[in-house]
Amino acid sequence: MATLVLQGPRLTEQEAIALSHSFKGRLEEGKGYYRLQIDGEVDAQRLAMHRQQEDFDINLLPAGFDPTQVKLLVTDMDSTLISIECIDEIADFVDVKPQVSEITEAAMRGEIDFETSLRRRIALLKGLEPSALDHVYNERLTLNPGAEQMLAGLKARGIKTTLVSGGFTYFTDKLKQRLGLDYTLANTLEFENGTLTGEIHGPIVGAQAKADFLLQKCEELGIQPSQAVAMGDGANDLVMMKQAGLSIAYHAKPKVQEQAHAALNHCGLEGVLGLLGIDIAPAH
């Protein structure tokens, strides 16, 4: 038995029915998504063809994955839970955004390792005052579409939420309080005499640290990694995503989409609920 999840703002009932005929499957309608149950294996070429042709998300759940057993979501922050790359916006206040953005993109594509890229970018911010962080949070940081729907749906199901980031505790701490998240992990910026030193305080939170945090939380909660969902958009999320029972590439770089179990390109974050078989409440 294989399960396809169909969802997206442009998906119609007629298109869902047409897909069920193409895959010879049984269509089940949920609130905000469809599930297509297929006996046997899914034809990979046919799936790839439909994904290219359709303007909605079609995802095959991994074999053996049970959405009803999920107890933990671990998500990246920048360009996943929120719409911006915080470090790029901070850099705008010292007129080095183009240089920082270029390094960010190279790291997200996996062209340079994350730790090296972060040290290079932080060094460019030396001398910046904390007020720049306030401005970024208050004036530029926005949640990605569907974030609040997703978190409400997960909370109703009793699923714990974890925000892990190669960004900064200044932002993850505020989001934890604002959104009622259960756990967070991020880098701590170092200040001296009221300005940034251009260094990180303590070990850098990179790809392996994200993965380790996921496994640590699973152990603390008494669950298996197969009961966790990991979501991200960049190359430094891949180590973490490989540990989870379901990995989700959210509007992600090609390398991440290729390696994740599922990809959300047409949905907002509410699409996580559809993948887990949780009703999607209308957006407010």
C-alpha angles and dihedrals in degrees: 000000000000128000126212119191117208121193145140140114093269097048113115130193090245091056092048090051091048090053091049088056092046092053095033090233140139114258120220120186119217129178103284098354145047129230120208115202113203128188111228126357128335117246102246095205092051091048092051091048093052092046090056094046102043128073095216134070120273114184132177112214113228116261112267094016112135112198092195090064097055112123104163139045118193114190137180117237114213113071089353112062090011130036100234140062099238096206091054091053092046088052089057088070092063096038096248098107096117092053093045094044091052091054091045092054093048090052094047090051089051095244094126128021116264098238093055092046093050094051090050092050096045091050088060090058096058113138096023117142122233091245088077089065090051091053093050093050096044100037109025111023113097131166117247115253113282096019096123092043089052095048093046091050093048092047091051089054092048094246114153118232126218128186115202122180144173081211127081140301089228088073101031092052092052093047092048091057095041097047101031094242117176102219140009138187127186145133123285117227116225119231129189126181090354099306138087114271093206090247138101119240109232129347118344117253101229137150098300093045090056091051092046091051091053091052091045092053091047089054093047091049093046094238136124122252085243086070092058130087119208123195133185147134107221141063092257089065095059098085089053093044092054090062096058132088088231125024120194127198107208112204082320142173114276093252090057094046090053093055102037124092091229137018128205109202102142101031129069121230090292084078088079088070093053090053089053095045093247120143112256111225117215115268116257 
